[in-house]
């Protein structure tokens, strides 16, 4: 074989080797580096669905955003915005002014960005909780604490029970003073808002857990959310 032919073959083999390494490097890096043992492996935006379950009417979509500092959000259903809470004397959100509002406190709101709480990675699984009451956080923080018969217990409304007349108007159970029905439902005990002598905020009750692990090449999160199977793809 002459010298020109030898040099030509050497160049072809070298280029082919470089291309093979380049093609393999992306797959190998993702699979090798993302073991699921550290928070950094999960930092990204994830989009997917719950299997055979809808947490909000008409949609099984789940989106999760996880930041490097352990903060992030979870969204169910399609994007939707809610007006900021501005009036402490009217229930939230505006328009849900009825005594059955307390039933909606146990429902997820479509499009709401629920903050992630207690993000941690253990045994190659990521876990965190979200609280349904975070939907009411800004409204609760507008409230003025109301003392109860217990000097150490405060609510965001009178602890006297409430009544509703045939016209849909609500009244304090003791004083019969008129009260917005939406506020009456939200302030019925410490279920939604919790208060001290100086301030109120949303209760940490009604929290549900997300628990998942990386699958395949690190592009899929597979686990459960509030006992429903969930699958999310890295975006």
Order of alpha helices (4+ residues) and beta strands (2+ residues): alpha-beta-beta-beta-alpha-beta-beta-beta-alpha-beta-beta-beta-beta-beta-alpha-beta-beta-beta-beta-beta
